[in-house]
Amino acid sequence: MSHELRTPLNAILGFTQLMQGDQTINTEQQENLDIIIASGEHLLSLIKDVLDMSEV
């Protein structure tokens, strides 16, 4: 279950981080990428917590 949830989310985060390195994006696009990354990292944390609780 962990793999099925984390792999797609890690792909999204990885590509988003690559896009942040693009010097041609404007400020609004950068802010949107920051939101995607923050939300994705929060979701990964929630997934980890749920999976940890399911082991108990």
C-alpha positions as CSV (number, residue, x, y, z in Angstrom):
1,M,0.0,0.0,0.0
2,S,2.8,2.4,0.9
3,H,4.4,2.1,-2.5
4,E,1.2,2.7,-4.4
5,L,0.6,5.9,-2.5
6,R,4.1,7.3,-2.2
7,T,5.5,6.7,-5.7
8,P,3.1,8.9,-7.7
9,L,3.3,11.6,-5.1
10,N,7.1,11.5,-5.1
11,A,7.0,11.8,-8.9
12,I,4.9,14.9,-8.7
13,L,7.2,16.4,-6.1
14,G,10.3,15.6,-8.1
15,F,9.0,17.1,-11.3
16,T,7.8,20.2,-9.4
17,Q,11.2,20.6,-7.9
18,L,12.8,20.4,-11.3
19,M,10.4,23.0,-12.6
20,Q,11.5,25.3,-9.8
21,G,14.9,25.4,-11.3
22,D,13.6,26.9,-14.6
23,Q,14.7,30.5,-14.8
24,T,11.9,31.5,-17.2
25,I,9.0,31.0,-14.7
26,N,7.3,34.0,-13.3
27,T,6.6,34.9,-9.7
28,E,3.0,33.5,-9.8
29,Q,4.2,30.2,-11.3
30,Q,6.9,30.0,-8.6
31,E,4.3,30.6,-5.9
32,N,2.1,27.9,-7.4
33,L,5.0,25.4,-7.4
34,D,5.7,26.3,-3.8
35,I,2.1,25.5,-2.9
36,I,2.3,22.1,-4.7
37,I,5.5,21.2,-2.9
38,A,4.2,22.2,0.5
39,S,1.0,20.4,0.0
40,G,2.7,17.3,-1.4
41,E,5.1,17.1,1.5
42,H,2.2,17.5,4.0
43,L,0.4,14.7,2.2
44,L,3.4,12.5,2.4
45,S,3.6,13.1,6.1
46,L,0.0,12.2,6.6
47,I,0.4,9.0,4.6
48,K,3.4,8.1,6.8
49,D,1.4,8.7,9.9
50,V,-1.6,6.7,8.7
51,L,0.7,3.8,7.7
52,D,2.5,3.9,11.0
53,M,-0.8,3.8,12.9
54,S,-2.0,0.9,10.8
55,E,1.0,-1.1,11.9
56,V,-0.1,-0.8,15.6
